[in-house]
């Protein structure tokens, strides 16, 4: 059990973020839940507390650097430290390039790249001052492999990996600050709900059926990384369904 440590989770209102919040709370972390849907955050806070954990929430848009900074400051003010940040918020409106869904490209860049950068900017000065902390950035199998329809999404997730490993290399070795990239494959979440390209959805339906990962599977991987001793830095976890190519 980890007592007295604080974990911020973005995109906490559903899927991987929600499962991770519950998992870390069960391990003794005080979790600070961040997302845009307040009703979901309120319900998640109640569920965590009913299970014996502790949680707060702050409605946050990760595409706002000011809101991300305010989120970190709120966590620091209440708990004294920011020990873990899980940069989980993300969008995946896959589409073929010739559909020219420029607005969707912009949204992915804003959430998947800028959101991660703003999260890092919000907590890194705090972690450097306290000389400890752990930043986990959620990439994707699509950040390793491009497939038809994933060009822009994969681009954002490749960027997450580049940003994360660059940050890891820049960390002062005397500071106990760790950086982990988590790259999930196909997971049963709401992520596909943002897809508006009907040809992509048709391709999904025509694909070979497989048993997808559960959000809890990713939460377990995140928990593994953060629970390692301070001298162990789990750089990247690539996790996908056994049947996924």
N, C-alpha and C positions, 0 to 999 in steps of 0.2 A: 504493500500500500504506500502511496505517495501523499503525504499530508503537507499542507501549507504551500503547495505549488499551484500556480495559475496557468490555465491553458485557454487561449483564444481560438475559437473555431469560426471561420467565415463559411457562408453557405450552410449554416447550421439548421436551417428550417426543414431539410429533407435529406434523404439519401445518405451518402457517405458522411456528410457533416453531422447529421443527426445521430447516426450510429457511432461516430467517433466521440461526440460529446457524451453520450451515455457510457461508452467504454472508458473514457478517461475519468469521468466522474466516479465510476465504480472503482477505479484504481486510486481514488483519493484526491484527484485534482479538483480545484475549484474551477469550473468552466464558465467562460464568458462567451455567450452565444451571440453571433452576429449574422444578420440576414435582413432582407427588406420586409418579409411578411411577419408582422408583429404577432398576429394570432397564433401562428405556428411556434414562434419563440416562447410565447406565454405557456402554451401547452407543453412544450418540451421542458421548460423549467419546472413545471409541476410534476412531470413524469420523473425527472431526475431527483427532485426533492423527495418524492414519494418512495423512491428506491433507496433513500438514505444519503444521496449525494448533495452537493451544493452548487448552485448555478445563479448567474445573473444574465441579463441579456441587454443588448443595445441595438436598436434598429439602425442598420448601417448599409450604405451603398458603397461597395468596394471600389467603384469607379471615381470616388471622391477622395482625394488625398486628405482633405481636411477631416472628413468623417472617419477615415481610418486612423488618423492621428488622435482624434477625440476618443475613439474606441480604445486605443492603447492607453491613453491617459486615464480613462475611466477605470480600466483594469488595474493600473499601477496605483491610482489613488486609493482604491478600495482594498487591495490585497498586498501592496508593497513591492511586488515583483511581477514580471511577465516571464514565465519560464518556458512556455511553448506557444508557438503560433502555427496553426494549421491553415495555410492558404488554400482553402478548398473551393471557394466559389468559382463556378465556371459555366460556360455555355457551349453547346455543341449543335448549332443549326447547320448541319452538313448540307452541302449543295454542290452541284456541278458548276464549274467556273463560268460556263457560258450562260448561266441563268442570271448572272450579274447582280447577285443579291448583295449589293454594296453596303446597305444598311446593316445587314447581318454580319458582314465582314468587320465593319466598324465596331459592332457590339462585342464580337469575340475578342478583338484587339483590346478594347477597353476593359473588359472583365478578366479575360484569361491572361493578359500580359500586364496591363497597367494595374489591375487589381492586385496582382502578386507583388509588383514593384512598390505600390503604395503600402502594402502590408509590411514589406521589409523595411521601408523607410520609417514606418510608425514604431516598429519595435527594436530595430537595430541599435539606435542610440541608448535605449534602456538596457539592452542586453550587454552592450559594451561597457556601460557604467557599472553594472552589477557583475560583469565578467563571467556571465553564464547565460545559457538559454539554448533553445532548439527551435529552428525554423524548418517546417516541413511544407514543401510546395507540391501540390498535386499536378502532375503532368498526365501522361496517358501512354498506352501502347502506341497511339497515333503520334506520339512524340518521338517514336523510334522508327515507325514504318508509315509511309504514305499509301493511301489507297484511293481509288476513284471516288470523288466527292469530298475528300478530307483535306484538300490542299490548304485552305486557309486555317482550318481547325488544327491540322498537323503543324502548320507554321507557328501557331501560337503555343502549341505544346512543346515543340522543339525549342522555342524561345525560353519557356519555363526551365527546361533542362540547362540551357546555356547560362541563363541568369543564376540559377542555383549553384552550378559548379563554379562559376566565376566568383560568386560570393564566398563559397567554401574556401577557395584558394586565398581569398583576401583576408580571411579571419586571422587575427593575431593568434599565433600558436599558444600564447600564454593565457588566452581567454578560453573558458570552457563553453564555447558556442559551437553548436553543431548544425549542419544543414543536411536535410534528407530530401531526395526526390522520390515521390511515390507515383508509379506509372501503372494505373489499373487498365485492364482490358475491359471486356464487355461486362457491365454491371447492371443489375436490375435497379434503375433509378429513374427519376423524371427527366434525365438529360435529353432523351430523344424527343421529348414533348416540344422542343423548340424547332424541330425540323419542319420546314414548310415546303421543301422540294418533294413533290409527289413521286418523282422518279427514284429518289433516294429511298423513300419509304417502300416503294415497290421492290427495289433491290433487296431491302432487308427481309421482306416477307418471302421472297423467293430463295433466300439463302438457306443453307443447311441448318436445321435446328440444333441447338446446343444448350447445355445447362449453364446459364450465366452465373456469374459471381453474385453474391449478396453484398449489400453495403457493409454488413458486419464483417465479411472477409477482409475488406480494406481497413476497417477500424481495427481489426486484430493486428494487421501488418503495421499500422501506425503506432499502436500500443507497444508492439515489439521494439520498434525503433526508439521510442522515447524512454522506454524502461531499461535500456542498456546502461551499463556503468559509464561514468563521465569520460573515460578514456576511449570508449568505443564510439566511433562515428559511422553510422550506417548511411552510406552515401546515396544509394539508390535501391529501391525495391521495385522490381518489375513483376507484376502479378496478373495472370489472366486465366480464363477458364481453360481446363485441360484440353478441350476440343477446339479452342480458338487457334487458328494458324499463326 
